[in-house]
Amino acid sequence: VVSVRGARFFSQTAGVDPTPVARIGSTDCAATSWISDTSLTCVVPPGSGQGLDVQVRVIAAVATLQQAFSYAAPPTVSGVDPSSDRVPVVGAGSLLTIYGRGFETEGL
């Protein structure tokens, strides 16, 4: 969840849904929640990218903060050791090594 701060995130135009919609890069947030006229939250859509624009749309008004957000692809697991075919039951306190990519947190 990302907090977005700005101004005029609400409109009182009669008969029009004033709910803001936030977008990261070219993808709408999975959910945008209005907090106040100056704050909303965005459930970040899946994906990856560096220097992505953050855009907020309220009815027909659109505001963009360029190159404001970066995130990495989720980690992937390629294996574990010991594997279940070698040791069927691993007890509490046993060492389990997990292999994969994207476990680092540096630069996020």
N, C-alpha and C positions, 0 to 999 in steps of 0.2 A: 504494500500500500504506500502510495506517494502522496504527500501533502502538496497542494498547489495554492499559492497565495497570489492575490491580485486585487482587482476592484470590479464592482458591478457584476457579480456572478449571479444576479437575480434580476428578473424583469417582471413588471406588473402589467404587461400587456393583456388586456381582457381577451379571454377565449383562446389564449396561446399557452402551451406548456412551457413554463420558464425553466425547466430542469436543464442545468448545464451538462454538456457532454465534453469530456476531456479525451485527448488523443495523444499518444506517444508515437512519434514517427508517422507512419501511415495507417496505424491501427487504433481504433477506438478502445478506450479502457474497458475492461470486462465489466466494471461498475464504476459509476461516478456518483459520489455522495456530496450533496450540498451541505456545508457546515455553517457558513455565514456569507454575507455579501462579499467578503474578502478572502474566503477560504473554502476549499473543497478537497476531497480525497479521491484518488484514482487507484483502482485495482489494476496493476500493471499487466498488460496483455503478454502472452508468451512470445518469446523471440529473443533477439539479441541485437546489439548495435551500439555504436559510439556516436556521440554528438547529435542525438536525435532532437528534433523540434518537439516542444510541448505546446499543444493547441487547446484552447477552451472555446466552445461555441455555446452561446446563449441566444436561442432563437436564430436570428440572422446575423448577429454580431459575432465576429471571430477575432480572437487575439492569439498571437503566436510568439513564443519565446524561442528563438532559434538556438540550436545546438545546446539545449539545456539538460539533456538526460542521456546517460549511458548505462548499459547493463550487459551482462554476459549471458551466454547460453547456459542452461542448467547443466550440472555435472552428469557424466555418464559412468556407469559401473560396467566393467568388462569381465570381472571375475573376483573370486574370493579364495583365500587359502587359510585353513584347509577347506577344500570343497566338499560338498555333501556326499560325493561318491567315495571319498577317502575316509572321512570320519563322520559317521551317521549322526552322532550326538555330541554337541559341544557344550560343556558345562559352564556355569557362571565363573567368571574370572579367566576364562581361556582367551588366548590371543587369536584374533581374527584379522587378517590382512585383506583390505579392500583395494582392488586395482581399478583404475579408470582415468578419466580426464576431467579437468575443470574443477578440481577441489580447492584450488588456490583462491585466496581472498584479496591478494595484493592488487591494488589499482581499481577496486570496486568502490 
